[in-house]
């Protein structure tokens, strides 16, 4: 059984959705030159959003498959990264292949093997084994030797010769501590992920430095305010309980999910956020502004990082095809986060 016939899209509707002129829409639909790639992509996206099929002549041949290997989809920051990376890849003509790791599922090495069997042009790794200081970095050297371009997001290892894209985790922790200190908090704790992960270490280093700068605490004193746990709601809950027992009135968390766990721990004790305890998250994924209370968080620059990562990968692919190598690009590109103040932080109690 077929549905009703689809009417051709009205130029005015597509133009309004894409925020371009009707003349530009006409040029795109008719396959004419003179339209910037980004503008053309907006028009095609508008067709998709409005539910119209793309004309056959606009269906491009894929430039190749690019793998995107991410840890899991339960943390909303990872789908946010994946969406922007996939959009950026599509804009360059590549077809993204999403590979998700989960407990009991395929490992990163197994996923890479499967991607190579399918002849991928390149791979984007997000928060992968490159962020784990206990993992063997030689797996990436072998990937390079096999001629597979790749880029690594959120994590760094000096022994891996590839482009890295990261937020400034240390700066994120410092700006969160400064925000709480300005509100009068003096006993501030950090709930962060396992110590073997580079982002966790960097956040902890920034936090310890900030407590020394703001309150004159020694390194040892500041480190006692750090709770390493799981990057999850349950991890945040457990860490917050321990920090509450230390008398903390403000907690900086390594992710928004951990921050939600901290809020849960506070309420379980009959206390109030932010009346009794202020909580700062990290990531600022899409729905965090609608939590109760709306979460103060440090925004990870997802769009800028994802776009930069795809740009670096495209250059890696071009270098491979030309038989060249850009050592300057094989470094870490660090992006500055932004503090977003909402309702989960307030003046220190008393």
WOHUFEN-V968715 format. One record per residue. N is the residue number from 0. RES is the residue in one small letter. PHI is phi in degrees with one decimal (999 if undefined). Layout:
# WOHUFEN-V968715
n=N res=RES phi=PHI
n=N res=RES phi=PHI
This chain:
# WOHUFEN-V968715
n=0 res=x phi=999
n=1 res=x phi=-103.4
n=2 res=x phi=-81.5
n=3 res=x phi=-63.6
n=4 res=x phi=-62.0
n=5 res=x phi=-88.1
n=6 res=x phi=-79.2
n=7 res=x phi=-58.6
n=8 res=x phi=-65.6
n=9 res=x phi=-79.6
n=10 res=x phi=-56.9
n=11 res=x phi=-64.3
n=12 res=x phi=-66.7
n=13 res=x phi=-65.8
n=14 res=x phi=-62.7
n=15 res=x phi=-65.7
n=16 res=x phi=-66.6
n=17 res=x phi=-86.9
n=18 res=x phi=59.2
n=19 res=x phi=-133.7
n=20 res=x phi=-79.4
n=21 res=x phi=-63.4
n=22 res=x phi=-62.8
n=23 res=x phi=-65.9
n=24 res=x phi=-59.3
n=25 res=x phi=-60.5
n=26 res=x phi=-63.7
n=27 res=x phi=-66.1
n=28 res=x phi=-64.4
n=29 res=x phi=-96.2
n=30 res=x phi=69.0
n=31 res=x phi=-87.2
n=32 res=x phi=-78.2
n=33 res=x phi=91.1
n=34 res=x phi=-119.8
n=35 res=x phi=-61.4
n=36 res=x phi=-58.7
n=37 res=x phi=-64.8
n=38 res=x phi=-67.6
n=39 res=x phi=-59.6
n=40 res=x phi=-65.0
n=41 res=x phi=-64.5
n=42 res=x phi=-66.1
n=43 res=x phi=-64.0
n=44 res=x phi=-63.6
n=45 res=x phi=-63.2
n=46 res=x phi=-59.0
n=47 res=x phi=-63.5
n=48 res=x phi=-62.7
n=49 res=x phi=-81.0
n=50 res=x phi=83.3
n=51 res=x phi=-98.5
n=52 res=x phi=-74.0
n=53 res=x phi=-74.4
n=54 res=x phi=-56.6
n=55 res=x phi=-55.2
n=56 res=x phi=-67.8
n=57 res=x phi=-94.1
n=58 res=x phi=-82.4
n=59 res=x phi=-81.0
n=60 res=x phi=-75.3
n=61 res=x phi=-66.1
n=62 res=x phi=-75.5
n=63 res=x phi=144.7
n=64 res=x phi=-92.4
n=65 res=x phi=-127.4
n=66 res=x phi=-79.5
n=67 res=x phi=-124.5
n=68 res=x phi=-103.9
n=69 res=x phi=-127.0
n=70 res=x phi=-68.2
n=71 res=x phi=-169.2
n=72 res=x phi=-111.5
n=73 res=x phi=-72.2
n=74 res=x phi=-83.2
n=75 res=x phi=-62.0
n=76 res=x phi=-70.2
n=77 res=x phi=-72.2
n=78 res=x phi=-60.5
n=79 res=x phi=-63.3
n=80 res=x phi=-61.4
n=81 res=x phi=-59.2
n=82 res=x phi=-62.1
n=83 res=x phi=-70.3
n=84 res=x phi=-62.2
n=85 res=x phi=-64.2
n=86 res=x phi=-62.7
n=87 res=x phi=-65.9
n=88 res=x phi=-63.6
n=89 res=x phi=-61.1
n=90 res=x phi=-63.0
n=91 res=x phi=-94.8
n=92 res=x phi=90.3
n=93 res=x phi=-96.1
n=94 res=x phi=-100.6
n=95 res=x phi=-77.3
n=96 res=x phi=-121.6
n=97 res=x phi=-84.9
n=98 res=x phi=-121.9
n=99 res=x phi=-113.6
n=100 res=x phi=-89.0
n=101 res=x phi=-151.9
n=102 res=x phi=-54.7
n=103 res=x phi=84.4
n=104 res=x phi=-96.3
n=105 res=x phi=-68.0
n=106 res=x phi=-81.2
n=107 res=x phi=-59.3
n=108 res=x phi=-63.3
n=109 res=x phi=-67.2
n=110 res=x phi=-64.6
n=111 res=x phi=-61.8
n=112 res=x phi=-60.0
n=113 res=x phi=-66.3
n=114 res=x phi=-65.6
n=115 res=x phi=-63.9
n=116 res=x phi=-62.3
n=117 res=x phi=-91.6
n=118 res=x phi=70.5
n=119 res=x phi=-64.9
n=120 res=x phi=-79.6
n=121 res=x phi=-169.3
n=122 res=x phi=-139.7
n=123 res=x phi=-108.8
n=124 res=x phi=-104.9
n=125 res=x phi=-116.2
n=126 res=x phi=50.3
n=127 res=x phi=-94.3
n=128 res=x phi=-66.6
n=129 res=x phi=-64.0
n=130 res=x phi=-89.6
n=131 res=x phi=-98.7
n=132 res=x phi=-67.9
n=133 res=x phi=-89.7
n=134 res=x phi=-80.2
n=135 res=x phi=-81.9
n=136 res=x phi=-73.8
n=137 res=x phi=-65.4
n=138 res=x phi=-59.8
n=139 res=x phi=-77.9
n=140 res=x phi=-63.4
n=141 res=x phi=-65.8
n=142 res=x phi=-64.3
n=143 res=x phi=-61.9
n=144 res=x phi=-63.5
n=145 res=x phi=-84.1
n=146 res=x phi=80.2
n=147 res=x phi=-101.8
n=148 res=x phi=-69.0
n=149 res=x phi=-156.2
n=150 res=x phi=-137.7
n=151 res=x phi=-122.9
n=152 res=x phi=-113.0
n=153 res=x phi=62.0
n=154 res=x phi=142.4
n=155 res=x phi=-150.8
n=156 res=x phi=-142.9
n=157 res=x phi=-64.5
n=158 res=x phi=-87.7
n=159 res=x phi=-105.1
n=160 res=x phi=-92.7
n=161 res=x phi=-162.7
n=162 res=x phi=-74.6
n=163 res=x phi=-118.3
n=164 res=x phi=-130.6
n=165 res=x phi=-142.3
n=166 res=x phi=-81.5
n=167 res=x phi=-82.5
n=168 res=x phi=-63.4
n=169 res=x phi=-63.1
n=170 res=x phi=-63.9
n=171 res=x phi=-60.8
n=172 res=x phi=-65.8
n=173 res=x phi=-64.6
n=174 res=x phi=-69.7
n=175 res=x phi=-67.8
n=176 res=x phi=-63.5
n=177 res=x phi=-60.1
n=178 res=x phi=-61.6
n=179 res=x phi=-68.0
n=180 res=x phi=-63.4
n=181 res=x phi=-65.3
n=182 res=x phi=-86.7
n=183 res=x phi=97.2
n=184 res=x phi=-76.1
n=185 res=x phi=-116.7
n=186 res=x phi=-97.8
n=187 res=x phi=-118.6
n=188 res=x phi=-119.6
n=189 res=x phi=-124.1
n=190 res=x phi=-108.9
n=191 res=x phi=-143.2
n=192 res=x phi=-72.3
n=193 res=x phi=-55.4
n=194 res=x phi=-67.3
n=195 res=x phi=-74.9
n=196 res=x phi=-90.9
n=197 res=x phi=-57.6
n=198 res=x phi=-58.5
n=199 res=x phi=-65.3
n=200 res=x phi=-61.5
n=201 res=x phi=-67.6
n=202 res=x phi=-63.4
n=203 res=x phi=-64.0
n=204 res=x phi=-62.8
n=205 res=x phi=-64.1
n=206 res=x phi=-65.2
n=207 res=x phi=-61.0
n=208 res=x phi=-62.7
n=209 res=x phi=-66.8
n=210 res=x phi=-66.3
n=211 res=x phi=-66.1
n=212 res=x phi=-69.1
n=213 res=x phi=-84.5
n=214 res=x phi=-127.8
n=215 res=x phi=71.9
n=216 res=x phi=-71.1
n=217 res=x phi=-72.1
n=218 res=x phi=-59.3
n=219 res=x phi=-62.2
n=220 res=x phi=-63.3
n=221 res=x phi=-67.9
n=222 res=x phi=-65.0
n=223 res=x phi=-70.5
n=224 res=x phi=-91.0
n=225 res=x phi=-102.0
n=226 res=x phi=-115.0
n=227 res=x phi=-87.9
n=228 res=x phi=-152.2
n=229 res=x phi=-83.2
n=230 res=x phi=-78.8
n=231 res=x phi=-155.9
n=232 res=x phi=-59.3
n=233 res=x phi=-64.9
n=234 res=x phi=-64.2
n=235 res=x phi=-64.6
n=236 res=x phi=-60.9
n=237 res=x phi=-65.2
n=238 res=x phi=-66.0
n=239 res=x phi=-64.4
n=240 res=x phi=-60.0
n=241 res=x phi=-67.1
n=242 res=x phi=-72.7
n=243 res=x phi=-63.7
n=244 res=x phi=-63.8
n=245 res=x phi=-83.1
n=246 res=x phi=88.4
n=247 res=x phi=-68.5
n=248 res=x phi=-110.3
n=249 res=x phi=-143.4
n=250 res=x phi=-130.3
n=251 res=x phi=-98.6
n=252 res=x phi=-115.4
n=253 res=x phi=-79.3
n=254 res=x phi=-157.8
n=255 res=x phi=-67.1
n=256 res=x phi=-62.8
n=257 res=x phi=-63.1
n=258 res=x phi=-64.0
n=259 res=x phi=-65.3
n=260 res=x phi=-65.4
n=261 res=x phi=-64.2
n=262 res=x phi=-60.7
n=263 res=x phi=-62.3
n=264 res=x phi=-63.8
n=265 res=x phi=-64.2
n=266 res=x phi=-68.7
n=267 res=x phi=-62.8
n=268 res=x phi=-90.2
n=269 res=x phi=77.4
n=270 res=x phi=-100.1
n=271 res=x phi=-119.8
n=272 res=x phi=-112.3
n=273 res=x phi=-101.2
n=274 res=x phi=-57.4
n=275 res=x phi=-103.4
n=276 res=x phi=-145.8
n=277 res=x phi=-96.7
n=278 res=x phi=-128.8
n=279 res=x phi=-120.3
n=280 res=x phi=-97.9
n=281 res=x phi=-151.0
n=282 res=x phi=132.3
n=283 res=x phi=61.7
n=284 res=x phi=-71.5
n=285 res=x phi=-58.6
n=286 res=x phi=-93.6
n=287 res=x phi=-65.3
n=288 res=x phi=-66.2
n=289 res=x phi=-109.0
n=290 res=x phi=-75.8
n=291 res=x phi=-121.1
n=292 res=x phi=-76.3
n=293 res=x phi=-55.7
n=294 res=x phi=-83.3
n=295 res=x phi=-71.3
n=296 res=x phi=-151.8
n=297 res=x phi=-101.5
n=298 res=x phi=-78.1
n=299 res=x phi=-77.7
n=300 res=x phi=-74.6
n=301 res=x phi=-60.2
n=302 res=x phi=-62.5
n=303 res=x phi=-63.9
n=304 res=x phi=-67.3
n=305 res=x phi=-64.3
n=306 res=x phi=-64.8
n=307 res=x phi=-64.6
n=308 res=x phi=-63.4
n=309 res=x phi=-64.9
n=310 res=x phi=-59.7
n=311 res=x phi=-65.9
n=312 res=x phi=-65.5
n=313 res=x phi=-59.7
n=314 res=x phi=-65.2
n=315 res=x phi=-61.5
n=316 res=x phi=-63.6
n=317 res=x phi=-63.8
n=318 res=x phi=-61.3
n=319 res=x phi=-62.3
n=320 res=x phi=-65.4
n=321 res=x phi=-91.2
n=322 res=x phi=72.5
n=323 res=x phi=-113.0
n=324 res=x phi=-151.3
n=325 res=x phi=-105.8
n=326 res=x phi=-66.0
n=327 res=x phi=-63.5
n=328 res=x phi=-75.7
n=329 res=x phi=-84.0
n=330 res=x phi=-146.0
n=331 res=x phi=-105.2
n=332 res=x phi=-96.5
n=333 res=x phi=-106.9
n=334 res=x phi=-110.9
n=335 res=x phi=-81.7
n=336 res=x phi=-80.0
n=337 res=x phi=-138.7
n=338 res=x phi=-76.4
n=339 res=x phi=-117.1
n=340 res=x phi=-89.5
n=341 res=x phi=-130.4
n=342 res=x phi=-101.2
n=343 res=x phi=-91.9
n=344 res=x phi=-124.5
n=345 res=x phi=-157.5
n=346 res=x phi=-58.4
n=347 res=x phi=-60.9
n=348 res=x phi=-65.0
n=349 res=x phi=77.9
